[in-house]
Structure formats: structure tokens, C-alpha cells
Amino acid sequence: MMKDKILNWQWFRDFFSITIFKYFVTWFALVPIFAKLSEHLPKEIKIQLSQCETYTVNLALPFKWEILWVSSLSFVIAYILYLIFAPTFVRRYFSLKDYKEYEHSPRWIVWESQKLIKSKYVDIDKFVGRMAKKEYIKKTNDISGFKDKEVIVENKQTYLMFKHNDEEYKFSMPILTDNKENEPLTEIAVREIFWEVFARFSASKLGIRFAIQILLIISLITFAIPFIESIISGFQYLLK
């Protein structure tokens, strides 16, 4: 399927974290200044070394800087879209280890799940189906005081009740055994639920991810043109 070929938010996060690509932002800002300063400069400058010897300095670039600027522009737009639309969950937590370093209570994953359930841009069907199969959420008939998609904090558990496909579900953490927290099962549950939430957020907002991917492809192609021209120019100079 086409959507399976669209890169996810996790990939974009890792890509935009590479320092060298951030120089594209600097180039985007500097090129107009360089162009303004050099617009009246001649392509060649002749330097008189002596009465009989003249040296010519070629100021022309082996490529058109406008193409490189287009590459930088595409990258900057893609990066801005990433900063605006990338899910906070994916940007904040690179892994389960990062999540644990925040020392969240096991209850916190309920709040994160609430954000997911409320989102209009994620595959809720897949999330609910997988969570139900793993028995982390369960259908419930106890709808007394039911508030859809609201998190309720009680003494021993925090829980989320929500409706999906005309069914009422309840998701509670931590996991209790004999009315006490079962720490081993709770730790396993946090790990499993973390990756379910992460996966659904990472695959969200397909249209925006597609636009970012197209912009990055344009950036790559327009960067490759002057890059190849520079290599050809270098070989031509060596072969003279």
C-alpha cells in the first residue's frame, strides 16, 4: 500500500537530529546575503603580477547557487512542518529508556493514551484492537458517571473510559492483584503500552508526513545537482 511507503515520524525525528543537515538552515539564511553582496562583482578579476605576467582569478562558482538555495528552502519548509506537526510523544521519547528516565508513575501512560484516543489523526481502530487483544483495555458495562475520554484518578488506580464503535472500554493502571499493585505485571504493561502508543503516534498525520517526504526528496535532488557539478569541475581541473 502507498501509505506503507511513507516515512514515519520516528524516521523524521532521527533524520532532523543529524547535525550536518541543520547547516541547510544556515545556508538558506546566508545565500540571499551572499547574492546581494556579489551581484555586481565580475566573473573574473585580472591581477597584474608584473609587467609581463597577469593572473586571472575566476570568481564563478562551478554550480548555480540558486539551485542549492532551492534545496535549502525545501529542507527548511520540511523542518518547519516537522516542528509544527510532529507528535510530542515521538519527539520527546526516543525509546522506552527515555520514557523511564522521566520517572513517570505507571499511571502516566493512561494520560498519554488519553491524548491518543482524543486525536483525530491516529488509527484508533488498530490501537483499541491491539490493546484489547493484549487485555490491557476491556469492555465494560459499568457506565455510572461515565465521562467519555476522561481520565479518572482514584486511590489505587487511574483509569480512562471511552467509547469506540458503540462499545464502552476501560483502561486502568497500575495492574492490581488482590487489590494491590502487581509491580512485575505493571512494568510489563507499561513497556507494551508505551510501544503501542509510540507506534500509533509515529504513524499519524499521513498527509503531513507525505508532504515532508516529498520536500526532502526535492531537497536531495536539488542538492545532488550542484554536488555532482562540483565533482565534475574538480576532475576537469585535475585533468588539465
C-alpha positions as CSV (number, residue, x, y, z in Angstrom):
1,M,0.0,0.0,0.0
2,M,1.1,3.6,-0.7
3,K,0.8,4.6,2.9
4,D,3.3,1.9,3.9
5,K,5.9,3.7,1.8
6,I,5.5,7.0,3.6
7,L,8.2,7.5,6.2
8,N,7.0,7.8,9.8
9,W,7.6,10.5,12.4
10,Q,10.3,8.4,14.2
11,W,12.4,8.4,11.0
12,F,11.9,12.2,10.5
13,R,12.9,12.8,14.1
14,D,16.1,10.8,13.7
15,F,16.9,12.5,10.4
16,F,16.4,16.0,11.6
17,S,18.5,15.3,14.7
18,I,21.6,14.8,12.4
19,T,23.6,18.0,12.9
20,I,25.1,18.2,9.4
21,F,21.7,18.6,7.9
22,K,20.9,21.6,10.1
23,Y,23.5,23.6,8.1
24,F,20.9,23.7,5.4
25,V,19.0,26.2,7.6
26,T,22.2,28.4,7.8
27,W,22.7,28.2,4.1
28,F,19.1,29.2,3.5
29,A,19.7,32.4,5.5
30,L,23.2,33.2,4.1
31,V,22.6,32.7,0.4
32,P,20.5,35.9,-0.1
33,I,23.1,37.9,1.7
34,F,25.9,36.5,-0.4
35,A,23.9,37.0,-3.6
36,K,23.3,40.7,-2.7
37,L,26.9,41.3,-1.9
38,S,28.2,39.6,-5.0
39,E,25.7,40.8,-7.6
40,H,27.9,43.5,-9.0
41,L,31.2,41.5,-8.9
42,P,32.7,40.5,-12.3
43,K,33.1,36.8,-13.1
44,E,36.8,37.3,-13.5
45,I,39.4,39.5,-11.8
46,K,42.8,40.1,-13.5
47,I,45.7,40.6,-11.2
48,Q,48.9,42.2,-12.6
49,L,51.8,40.4,-11.0
50,S,54.4,42.1,-13.2
51,Q,54.7,43.9,-16.5
52,C,54.7,40.6,-18.3
53,E,52.6,38.4,-16.1
54,T,48.9,38.6,-15.4
55,Y,46.9,36.2,-13.2
56,T,43.2,35.7,-13.7
57,V,41.0,34.9,-10.7
58,N,37.8,33.1,-11.7
59,L,35.0,34.1,-9.3
60,A,32.4,32.0,-11.0
61,L,31.0,29.0,-9.0
62,P,31.0,25.6,-10.7
63,F,27.3,25.4,-10.0
64,K,24.3,27.8,-9.7
65,W,23.8,28.8,-6.1
66,E,20.1,29.3,-6.8
67,I,19.7,25.5,-7.1
68,L,21.4,24.9,-3.8
69,W,19.2,27.6,-2.2
70,V,16.1,25.8,-3.5
71,S,17.4,22.6,-1.9
72,S,17.9,24.5,1.4
73,L,14.4,26.1,1.1
74,S,12.7,22.7,0.6
75,F,14.6,21.4,3.7
76,V,13.6,24.3,5.8
77,I,9.9,24.0,4.9
78,A,10.1,20.3,5.7
79,Y,11.8,21.0,9.0
80,I,9.2,23.6,9.9
81,L,6.3,21.2,9.1
82,Y,8.1,18.6,11.3
83,L,8.4,21.1,14.2
84,I,4.7,22.1,14.0
85,F,3.1,18.7,13.3
86,A,5.3,16.0,14.8
87,P,3.6,14.4,17.8
88,T,5.1,15.5,21.1
89,F,5.2,11.9,22.3
90,V,7.5,10.8,19.5
91,R,9.7,13.9,19.7
92,R,10.1,13.6,23.5
93,Y,10.7,9.9,23.9
94,F,13.3,8.3,21.6
95,S,12.8,5.0,23.3
96,L,11.3,3.2,26.4
97,K,14.6,4.1,28.2
98,D,14.0,7.8,27.6
99,Y,10.4,7.4,28.9
100,K,11.7,5.7,32.1
101,E,14.3,8.4,32.7
102,Y,11.4,10.8,33.3
103,E,10.4,8.5,36.2
104,H,6.8,8.7,35.4
105,S,4.3,6.9,37.5
106,P,2.7,3.8,35.8
107,R,-0.4,5.9,35.8
108,W,1.1,8.4,33.4
109,I,0.7,6.1,30.4
110,V,-3.1,6.4,30.9
111,W,-2.8,10.2,30.3
112,E,-0.7,9.6,27.2
113,S,-3.3,7.1,26.0
114,Q,-6.0,9.7,26.5
115,K,-4.1,12.1,24.1
116,L,-4.0,9.3,21.6
117,I,-7.7,8.4,21.9
118,K,-8.7,12.1,21.6
119,S,-6.5,12.6,18.5
120,K,-8.2,12.7,15.1
121,Y,-5.1,11.7,13.2
122,V,-4.2,8.2,14.5
123,D,-5.5,4.8,13.8
124,I,-7.7,4.3,16.8
125,D,-9.1,1.0,15.5
126,K,-5.7,-0.6,15.5
127,F,-4.8,0.8,18.9
128,V,-8.0,-0.4,20.5
129,G,-7.8,-3.8,18.7
130,R,-4.3,-4.5,19.9
131,M,-4.8,-3.2,23.4
132,A,-8.0,-5.4,23.7
133,K,-6.1,-8.4,22.4
134,K,-3.4,-7.9,25.0
135,E,-6.2,-7.4,27.6
136,Y,-5.0,-4.0,28.7
137,I,-8.3,-2.5,27.9
138,K,-11.6,-4.3,28.5
139,K,-15.2,-3.8,27.6
140,T,-17.3,-2.6,30.5
141,N,-21.0,-2.2,31.3
142,D,-20.3,-0.1,34.3
143,I,-21.2,3.3,32.8
144,S,-22.3,5.0,36.0
145,G,-20.9,8.5,35.9
146,F,-19.4,7.7,32.5
147,K,-17.4,10.5,31.0
148,D,-16.1,9.7,27.5
149,K,-12.4,10.1,27.1
150,E,-11.9,11.5,30.6
151,V,-9.2,10.3,33.0
152,I,-10.3,9.4,36.5
153,V,-7.8,9.3,39.3
154,E,-8.7,7.1,42.3
155,N,-6.8,5.8,45.3
156,K,-5.3,2.7,43.8
157,Q,-5.7,3.2,40.0
158,T,-6.0,5.8,37.3
159,Y,-8.4,4.8,34.6
160,L,-9.7,6.0,31.2
161,M,-13.2,5.2,30.0
162,F,-14.1,5.8,26.4
163,K,-16.5,4.7,23.6
164,H,-15.3,3.2,20.4
165,N,-17.6,1.7,17.7
166,D,-20.6,1.9,20.1
167,E,-18.7,-0.1,22.8
168,E,-17.6,1.2,26.2
169,Y,-14.0,0.4,27.2
170,K,-12.0,0.9,30.4
171,F,-8.2,1.1,30.7
172,S,-6.7,1.1,34.1
173,M,-3.2,1.4,35.6
174,P,-1.4,0.1,37.6
175,I,-2.4,-3.5,37.3
176,L,-3.9,-4.8,40.6
177,T,-3.7,-8.3,42.1
178,D,-5.6,-8.9,45.3
179,N,-6.3,-5.2,45.4
180,K,-2.6,-4.4,45.4
181,E,-0.3,-3.2,42.7
182,N,1.4,-6.1,40.9
183,E,4.7,-4.4,40.1
184,P,6.1,-7.1,37.6
185,L,2.9,-7.1,35.6
186,T,2.6,-3.4,35.7
187,E,6.2,-2.9,34.4
188,I,5.5,-5.3,31.5
189,A,2.2,-3.5,30.8
190,V,3.9,0.0,30.7
191,R,6.5,-1.4,28.3
192,E,3.9,-2.9,26.0
193,I,1.6,0.1,26.1
194,F,4.4,2.5,25.5
195,W,5.3,0.9,22.2
196,E,1.6,0.7,21.2
197,V,1.2,4.5,21.8
198,F,4.5,5.2,20.2
199,A,3.6,3.2,17.1
200,R,0.3,4.9,16.6
201,F,1.6,8.4,17.1
202,S,4.6,7.7,14.8
203,A,2.2,6.6,12.0
204,S,-0.2,9.5,12.4
205,K,-0.9,12.5,10.1
206,L,-0.2,10.7,6.8
207,G,-0.7,13.8,4.6
208,I,1.8,15.9,6.5
209,R,4.3,13.1,6.5
210,F,3.9,12.7,2.8
211,A,4.4,16.4,2.2
212,I,7.6,16.3,4.3
213,Q,8.9,13.3,2.4
214,I,8.3,15.0,-1.0
215,L,10.1,18.2,0.2
216,L,13.1,16.1,1.4
217,I,13.2,14.3,-2.0
218,I,13.2,17.7,-3.8
219,S,15.9,18.9,-1.4
220,L,18.0,15.8,-2.1
221,I,17.7,16.1,-5.9
222,T,18.4,19.8,-6.0
223,F,21.4,19.3,-3.7
224,A,22.7,16.4,-5.8
225,I,22.8,18.6,-9.0
226,P,25.4,21.2,-7.7
227,F,27.2,18.4,-5.8
228,I,27.8,16.4,-9.0
229,E,28.7,19.6,-10.9
230,S,31.3,20.4,-8.3
231,I,32.8,16.9,-8.6
232,I,32.9,17.2,-12.4
233,S,34.5,20.6,-12.2
234,G,37.1,19.2,-9.8
235,F,38.0,16.4,-12.1
236,Q,38.2,18.7,-15.1
237,Y,40.7,20.9,-13.2
238,L,42.8,17.8,-12.2
239,L,42.9,16.6,-15.8
240,K,44.1,19.9,-17.3
